[in-house]
Amino acid sequence: MTEPNIDILTNPVSWVFLLFVVALAAVPLWTGGRMLRGTVRHWTLAPKIPFQIPDRNTWPFILVSFGLAISIAILSIPFEIAGWEHGRQFIWNGPFWIPWVGVALGVFYWPLALTPRWYKRWVNHEDYPDVSPWRPEEVRAVLTRPADKKRDRMIRDMGWCGIDVKAAWSEAGLPGEPPEEWWAKATRQGDQKYADMGITEDMDAFQRADIIRSCAPPEGQSRQESRPLDPPRLTDGLGTKASARRLAETEAAAETGPREQLGRRRPGLRRPAESPGSRSAPDPGGRWPIGCAP
């Protein structure tokens, strides 16, 4: 054994590096494990990664193997702190290289026997690969389970895998609409807004622009000006009489218009009293300054 490296625990840079390595191991393990568990299956229909020889997409297996390799490398840090050089070399020369065999298998050939059960059923289907990885009984089981984020995530994944989610939702007798992604919701709302304006798909950009321009507010009138004037709150801290007076002024301004209000002083405002000696005196020629004549 060598001398312990206690400085690693007191160096902030070491802790930042440790957090980075932990995240580097946790993200592939979490992502790949979630895909292999079957909650997310649209990756099976995605194009395979570059330099991959098998026809099947196997990059989740590569992610899990890579995350395991980084996790094993993290185990060498306690030996590094304790100064146990033999233990550190054992980690790096032995167990660290075992998960890389899985990475190589994912690139060249991943045995079907090492895949999840749902993945084997999908590959062994007679219509593979032109069939969805979600079986009909699995779709019904997911739709009938209690509503939670996991169920909504699997339902959205079914849509990406070619399942008619709306038809399956109506067949199950579920109320409302099936969950959808925020961009799908925004696209649907935008299409509905264009349909209300009378915009169709066969129109070109200039025709659509003319319709949108005709539906816009009049020129010189902003969106805020077109909204009704909200009355002030009676709990604004000015008291009941002051709040009532402000409400009356607001209603009067809305009826008379802004032009008639120009030059009109608000009721209740008085000129402050002048102290003795505050008035300006005339100049030697007997002329008073402007606005200061008696």
C-alpha positions as a Markdown table, in Angstrom:
| # | Residue | x | y | z |
|---|---|---|---|---|
| 1 | Met | 0.0 | 0.0 | 0.0 |
| 2 | Thr | 1.0 | 3.6 | -0.6 |
| 3 | Glu | 0.2 | 6.7 | 1.3 |
| 4 | Pro | -3.5 | 7.6 | 1.4 |
| 5 | Asn | -4.6 | 10.4 | -0.9 |
| 6 | Ile | -6.8 | 12.4 | 1.5 |
| 7 | Asp | -6.3 | 15.5 | -0.6 |
| 8 | Ile | -8.9 | 14.1 | -3.1 |
| 9 | Leu | -11.6 | 14.6 | -0.5 |
| 10 | Thr | -10.7 | 18.2 | 0.2 |
| 11 | Asn | -10.2 | 19.3 | -3.4 |
| 12 | Pro | -13.4 | 20.8 | -5.0 |
| 13 | Val | -12.2 | 19.9 | -8.5 |
| 14 | Ser | -12.2 | 16.2 | -7.5 |
| 15 | Trp | -15.9 | 16.4 | -6.3 |
| 16 | Val | -16.9 | 18.1 | -9.6 |
| 17 | Phe | -15.2 | 15.4 | -11.5 |
| 18 | Leu | -16.8 | 12.7 | -9.4 |
| 19 | Leu | -20.3 | 14.1 | -10.0 |
| 20 | Phe | -19.6 | 14.2 | -13.7 |
| 21 | Val | -18.5 | 10.5 | -13.8 |
| 22 | Val | -21.5 | 9.5 | -11.7 |
| 23 | Ala | -23.8 | 11.3 | -14.2 |
| 24 | Leu | -21.9 | 9.7 | -17.1 |
| 25 | Ala | -22.8 | 6.3 | -15.6 |
| 26 | Ala | -26.3 | 7.0 | -14.4 |
| 27 | Val | -27.7 | 8.5 | -17.6 |
| 28 | Pro | -26.9 | 5.6 | -19.9 |
| 29 | Leu | -28.0 | 3.0 | -17.3 |
| 30 | Trp | -31.3 | 4.8 | -16.7 |
| 31 | Thr | -32.0 | 5.4 | -20.4 |
| 32 | Gly | -31.1 | 2.0 | -21.6 |
| 33 | Gly | -32.8 | 0.2 | -18.7 |
| 34 | Arg | -36.0 | 2.1 | -19.3 |
| 35 | Met | -35.9 | 1.0 | -23.0 |
| 36 | Leu | -35.2 | -2.6 | -22.2 |
| 37 | Arg | -38.0 | -2.8 | -19.6 |
| 38 | Gly | -40.5 | -2.1 | -22.3 |
| 39 | Thr | -42.0 | 1.2 | -21.2 |
| 40 | Val | -40.4 | 2.8 | -24.3 |
| 41 | Arg | -40.3 | 0.7 | -27.4 |
| 42 | His | -40.3 | 3.1 | -30.4 |
| 43 | Trp | -36.5 | 2.8 | -30.5 |
| 44 | Thr | -36.9 | -0.7 | -32.1 |
| 45 | Leu | -38.3 | 1.0 | -35.2 |
| 46 | Ala | -35.6 | 3.7 | -35.3 |
| 47 | Pro | -32.6 | 3.5 | -37.7 |
| 48 | Lys | -29.7 | 1.6 | -36.4 |
| 49 | Ile | -26.6 | 3.5 | -35.2 |
| 50 | Pro | -23.6 | 4.0 | -37.6 |
| 51 | Phe | -21.0 | 1.2 | -37.8 |
| 52 | Gln | -23.6 | -1.3 | -36.5 |
| 53 | Ile | -23.6 | -4.6 | -38.4 |
| 54 | Pro | -26.9 | -6.3 | -37.1 |
| 55 | Asp | -30.2 | -5.4 | -38.8 |
| 56 | Arg | -31.9 | -4.9 | -35.4 |
| 57 | Asn | -31.3 | -1.8 | -33.5 |
| 58 | Thr | -29.2 | -2.7 | -30.4 |
| 59 | Trp | -28.0 | 0.6 | -29.1 |
| 60 | Pro | -29.9 | 0.3 | -25.7 |
| 61 | Phe | -27.8 | -2.7 | -25.0 |
| 62 | Ile | -24.7 | -0.7 | -25.8 |
| 63 | Leu | -25.9 | 2.1 | -23.4 |
| 64 | Val | -26.4 | -0.3 | -20.5 |
| 65 | Ser | -23.0 | -1.9 | -21.1 |
| 66 | Phe | -21.2 | 1.4 | -21.3 |
| 67 | Gly | -22.9 | 2.6 | -18.1 |
| 68 | Leu | -21.8 | -0.6 | -16.3 |
| 69 | Ala | -18.2 | 0.0 | -17.4 |
| 70 | Ile | -18.2 | 3.5 | -16.0 |
| 71 | Ser | -19.9 | 2.3 | -12.7 |
| 72 | Ile | -17.1 | -0.3 | -12.3 |
| 73 | Ala | -14.5 | 2.4 | -12.9 |
| 74 | Ile | -16.0 | 4.4 | -10.1 |
| 75 | Leu | -15.3 | 1.5 | -7.7 |
| 76 | Ser | -11.6 | 2.3 | -8.0 |
| 77 | Ile | -11.9 | 5.7 | -6.4 |
| 78 | Pro | -12.0 | 4.3 | -2.8 |
| 79 | Phe | -8.9 | 2.3 | -3.5 |
| 80 | Glu | -7.3 | 5.5 | -4.8 |
| 81 | Ile | -8.2 | 7.4 | -1.7 |
| 82 | Ala | -7.0 | 4.6 | 0.6 |
| 83 | Gly | -3.7 | 4.3 | -1.3 |
| 84 | Trp | -4.3 | 0.6 | -2.1 |
| 85 | Glu | -2.6 | 0.4 | -5.5 |
| 86 | His | -3.2 | -3.3 | -6.0 |
| 87 | Gly | -7.0 | -2.9 | -5.6 |
| 88 | Arg | -7.1 | 0.0 | -8.0 |
| 89 | Gln | -5.1 | -2.0 | -10.6 |
| 90 | Phe | -7.4 | -5.0 | -10.1 |
| 91 | Ile | -10.5 | -2.9 | -11.0 |
| 92 | Trp | -8.9 | -1.3 | -14.1 |
| 93 | Asn | -7.3 | -4.5 | -15.4 |
| 94 | Gly | -10.1 | -7.0 | -14.7 |
| 95 | Pro | -13.8 | -6.1 | -14.1 |
| 96 | Phe | -13.6 | -2.8 | -16.0 |
| 97 | Trp | -13.2 | -4.6 | -19.3 |
| 98 | Ile | -16.1 | -7.1 | -18.9 |
| 99 | Pro | -19.0 | -4.7 | -19.9 |
| 100 | Trp | -17.0 | -3.7 | -23.0 |
| 101 | Val | -17.7 | -7.2 | -24.3 |
| 102 | Gly | -21.4 | -6.2 | -24.3 |
| 103 | Val | -20.6 | -3.0 | -26.2 |
| 104 | Ala | -18.8 | -5.1 | -28.8 |
| 105 | Leu | -21.7 | -7.5 | -29.0 |
| 106 | Gly | -24.1 | -4.6 | -29.6 |
| 107 | Val | -22.0 | -3.3 | -32.5 |
| 108 | Phe | -21.4 | -6.7 | -34.2 |
| 109 | Tyr | -24.0 | -9.2 | -33.0 |
| 110 | Trp | -26.3 | -9.2 | -30.0 |
| 111 | Pro | -27.8 | -12.7 | -29.2 |
| 112 | Leu | -31.5 | -12.8 | -29.2 |
| 113 | Ala | -31.4 | -15.0 | -26.1 |
| 114 | Leu | -30.0 | -12.0 | -24.1 |
| 115 | Thr | -33.0 | -9.7 | -25.0 |
| 116 | Pro | -36.2 | -9.1 | -23.0 |
| 117 | Arg | -39.2 | -11.2 | -23.4 |
| 118 | Trp | -41.3 | -8.6 | -25.2 |
| 119 | Tyr | -38.4 | -8.0 | -27.6 |
| 120 | Lys | -38.2 | -11.8 | -28.5 |
| 121 | Arg | -42.0 | -11.9 | -29.2 |
| 122 | Trp | -41.6 | -8.9 | -31.5 |
| 123 | Val | -38.7 | -10.4 | -33.4 |
| 124 | Asn | -40.3 | -13.8 | -33.7 |
| 125 | His | -43.6 | -12.4 | -35.1 |
| 126 | Glu | -44.4 | -13.5 | -38.6 |
| 127 | Asp | -44.8 | -9.9 | -39.8 |
| 128 | Tyr | -41.5 | -8.7 | -38.3 |
| 129 | Pro | -40.3 | -6.0 | -38.8 |
| 130 | Asp | -43.5 | -4.5 | -40.2 |
| 131 | Val | -45.4 | -5.0 | -37.0 |
| 132 | Ser | -45.7 | -2.8 | -33.9 |
| 133 | Pro | -43.7 | -4.0 | -30.8 |
| 134 | Trp | -46.9 | -3.4 | -28.8 |
| 135 | Arg | -49.2 | -6.4 | -28.8 |
| 136 | Pro | -53.0 | -5.9 | -28.7 |
| 137 | Glu | -53.3 | -7.4 | -25.2 |
| 138 | Glu | -50.5 | -5.2 | -24.0 |
| 139 | Val | -52.3 | -2.1 | -25.4 |
| 140 | Arg | -55.5 | -3.1 | -23.5 |
| 141 | Ala | -53.6 | -3.7 | -20.3 |
| 142 | Val | -51.9 | -0.3 | -20.5 |
| 143 | Leu | -55.1 | 1.5 | -21.2 |
| 144 | Thr | -57.0 | -0.1 | -18.3 |
| 145 | Arg | -54.3 | 0.5 | -15.7 |
| 146 | Pro | -54.6 | 3.5 | -13.3 |
| 147 | Ala | -53.8 | 6.9 | -14.7 |
| 148 | Asp | -50.2 | 8.0 | -14.0 |
| 149 | Lys | -47.2 | 9.5 | -15.8 |
| 150 | Lys | -45.9 | 6.0 | -16.6 |
| 151 | Arg | -49.2 | 5.1 | -18.3 |
| 152 | Asp | -49.3 | 8.3 | -20.3 |
| 153 | Arg | -45.7 | 7.8 | -21.4 |
| 154 | Met | -46.5 | 4.3 | -22.7 |
| 155 | Ile | -49.6 | 5.5 | -24.5 |
| 156 | Arg | -47.6 | 8.2 | -26.3 |
| 157 | Asp | -45.0 | 5.6 | -27.2 |
| 158 | Met | -47.8 | 3.4 | -28.7 |
| 159 | Gly | -48.6 | 6.3 | -31.0 |
| 160 | Trp | -45.0 | 6.5 | -32.2 |
| 161 | Cys | -45.0 | 2.7 | -32.8 |
| 162 | Gly | -48.0 | 2.9 | -35.2 |
| 163 | Ile | -50.8 | 2.2 | -32.9 |
| 164 | Asp | -54.1 | 4.1 | -33.4 |
| 165 | Val | -54.3 | 5.4 | -29.9 |
| 166 | Lys | -57.6 | 7.3 | -30.4 |
| 167 | Ala | -59.3 | 4.2 | -31.7 |
| 168 | Ala | -57.9 | 2.0 | -28.9 |
| 169 | Trp | -58.9 | 4.7 | -26.4 |
| 170 | Ser | -62.5 | 4.8 | -27.6 |
| 171 | Glu | -62.7 | 1.0 | -27.7 |
| 172 | Ala | -61.7 | 0.8 | -24.1 |
| 173 | Gly | -64.5 | 3.3 | -23.2 |
| 174 | Leu | -62.2 | 5.8 | -21.5 |
| 175 | Pro | -63.5 | 9.4 | -21.1 |
| 176 | Gly | -61.8 | 12.4 | -22.6 |
| 177 | Glu | -58.9 | 12.4 | -25.0 |
| 178 | Pro | -55.7 | 10.3 | -24.9 |
| 179 | Pro | -52.5 | 12.0 | -23.6 |
| 180 | Glu | -50.4 | 13.7 | -26.2 |
| 181 | Glu | -47.1 | 15.5 | -26.4 |
| 182 | Trp | -47.0 | 19.3 | -26.0 |
| 183 | Trp | -45.8 | 19.9 | -29.6 |
| 184 | Ala | -48.6 | 17.6 | -30.9 |
| 185 | Lys | -51.1 | 19.6 | -28.8 |
| 186 | Ala | -49.7 | 22.9 | -30.1 |
| 187 | Thr | -49.9 | 21.7 | -33.7 |
| 188 | Arg | -53.5 | 20.5 | -33.2 |
| 189 | Gln | -54.5 | 23.9 | -31.8 |
| 190 | Gly | -52.8 | 25.7 | -34.6 |
| 191 | Asp | -54.5 | 23.6 | -37.2 |
| 192 | Gln | -57.9 | 24.3 | -35.5 |
| 193 | Lys | -57.2 | 28.0 | -35.5 |
| 194 | Tyr | -56.4 | 28.0 | -39.2 |
| 195 | Ala | -59.5 | 26.0 | -39.9 |
| 196 | Asp | -61.6 | 28.6 | -38.0 |
| 197 | Met | -60.0 | 31.3 | -40.2 |
| 198 | Gly | -60.9 | 29.4 | -43.4 |
| 199 | Ile | -57.3 | 28.4 | -44.2 |
| 200 | Thr | -57.0 | 25.2 | -46.2 |
| 201 | Glu | -53.9 | 23.1 | -47.1 |
| 202 | Asp | -54.2 | 23.9 | -50.8 |
| 203 | Met | -53.6 | 27.6 | -50.2 |
| 204 | Asp | -50.2 | 29.1 | -50.8 |
| 205 | Ala | -48.3 | 31.3 | -48.4 |
| 206 | Phe | -49.6 | 34.6 | -49.9 |
| 207 | Gln | -53.2 | 33.5 | -49.6 |
| 208 | Arg | -52.7 | 32.4 | -46.0 |
| 209 | Ala | -51.0 | 35.7 | -45.2 |
| 210 | Asp | -53.9 | 37.7 | -46.6 |
| 211 | Ile | -56.4 | 35.8 | -44.5 |
| 212 | Ile | -54.3 | 36.2 | -41.3 |
| 213 | Arg | -53.9 | 39.9 | -42.0 |
| 214 | Ser | -57.7 | 40.3 | -42.5 |
| 215 | Cys | -58.3 | 38.6 | -39.1 |
| 216 | Ala | -55.7 | 40.7 | -37.3 |
| 217 | Pro | -56.8 | 43.7 | -35.1 |
| 218 | Pro | -57.2 | 47.1 | -36.8 |
| 219 | Glu | -54.1 | 49.1 | -37.4 |
| 220 | Gly | -53.0 | 51.3 | -34.6 |
| 221 | Gln | -55.0 | 49.3 | -32.0 |
| 222 | Ser | -52.9 | 47.0 | -29.9 |
| 223 | Arg | -54.1 | 43.8 | -28.3 |
| 224 | Gln | -54.2 | 45.5 | -24.8 |
| 225 | Glu | -56.3 | 48.4 | -26.1 |
| 226 | Ser | -58.9 | 46.1 | -27.5 |
| 227 | Arg | -59.4 | 44.5 | -24.2 |
| 228 | Pro | -62.1 | 45.9 | -21.8 |
| 229 | Leu | -60.8 | 48.1 | -19.0 |
| 230 | Asp | -60.6 | 46.2 | -15.8 |
| 231 | Pro | -62.0 | 48.1 | -12.7 |
| 232 | Pro | -59.5 | 48.6 | -9.9 |
| 233 | Arg | -59.6 | 46.3 | -6.9 |
| 234 | Leu | -61.3 | 47.6 | -3.8 |
| 235 | Thr | -58.6 | 46.1 | -1.6 |
| 236 | Asp | -55.7 | 48.2 | -2.9 |
| 237 | Gly | -54.8 | 49.7 | 0.4 |
| 238 | Leu | -56.3 | 53.1 | -0.3 |
| 239 | Gly | -59.4 | 52.8 | 1.8 |
| 240 | Thr | -63.1 | 52.4 | 0.8 |
| 241 | Lys | -63.7 | 56.0 | -0.3 |
| 242 | Ala | -60.5 | 56.2 | -2.3 |
| 243 | Ser | -61.2 | 53.0 | -4.0 |
| 244 | Ala | -64.8 | 54.0 | -4.9 |
| 245 | Arg | -63.5 | 57.3 | -6.2 |
| 246 | Arg | -61.0 | 55.6 | -8.4 |
| 247 | Leu | -63.7 | 53.2 | -9.7 |
| 248 | Ala | -65.9 | 56.2 | -10.6 |
| 249 | Glu | -63.0 | 58.0 | -12.4 |
| 250 | Thr | -62.2 | 54.8 | -14.4 |
| 251 | Glu | -65.8 | 54.4 | -15.5 |
| 252 | Ala | -66.0 | 58.1 | -16.5 |
| 253 | Ala | -62.7 | 57.8 | -18.5 |
| 254 | Ala | -64.1 | 54.8 | -20.3 |
| 255 | Glu | -67.3 | 56.8 | -21.2 |
| 256 | Thr | -65.8 | 60.2 | -22.2 |
| 257 | Gly | -62.7 | 58.9 | -24.0 |
| 258 | Pro | -59.1 | 59.9 | -23.5 |
| 259 | Arg | -59.3 | 63.1 | -25.6 |
| 260 | Glu | -61.9 | 64.8 | -23.3 |
| 261 | Gln | -59.8 | 63.9 | -20.2 |
| 262 | Leu | -56.8 | 66.0 | -21.4 |
| 263 | Gly | -56.2 | 69.0 | -19.2 |
| 264 | Arg | -58.8 | 67.9 | -16.6 |
| 265 | Arg | -57.4 | 67.7 | -13.1 |
| 266 | Arg | -58.4 | 64.8 | -10.9 |
| 267 | Pro | -60.8 | 65.7 | -8.2 |
| 268 | Gly | -59.5 | 65.9 | -4.7 |
| 269 | Leu | -56.0 | 67.2 | -5.8 |
| 270 | Arg | -55.1 | 70.7 | -4.5 |
| 271 | Arg | -52.1 | 72.9 | -5.0 |
| 272 | Pro | -49.8 | 72.8 | -2.0 |
| 273 | Ala | -49.9 | 75.8 | 0.3 |
| 274 | Glu | -47.1 | 78.3 | -0.3 |
| 275 | Ser | -44.9 | 79.3 | 2.6 |
| 276 | Pro | -44.2 | 83.0 | 3.3 |
| 277 | Gly | -41.3 | 84.3 | 1.3 |
| 278 | Ser | -41.6 | 81.5 | -1.3 |
| 279 | Arg | -42.9 | 83.8 | -4.0 |
| 280 | Ser | -40.4 | 85.3 | -6.3 |
| 281 | Ala | -39.7 | 89.1 | -6.2 |
| 282 | Pro | -39.9 | 91.3 | -9.3 |
| 283 | Asp | -36.7 | 92.3 | -11.0 |
| 284 | Pro | -35.4 | 95.9 | -10.8 |
| 285 | Gly | -37.5 | 96.8 | -13.9 |
| 286 | Gly | -40.7 | 95.9 | -12.1 |
| 287 | Arg | -41.4 | 92.8 | -14.1 |
| 288 | Trp | -42.4 | 89.6 | -12.4 |
| 289 | Pro | -41.1 | 86.2 | -13.6 |
| 290 | Ile | -43.5 | 84.2 | -15.8 |
| 291 | Gly | -46.1 | 82.5 | -13.7 |
| 292 | Cys | -45.2 | 84.4 | -10.5 |
| 293 | Ala | -47.2 | 87.6 | -10.9 |
| 294 | Pro | -49.4 | 88.4 | -7.9 |
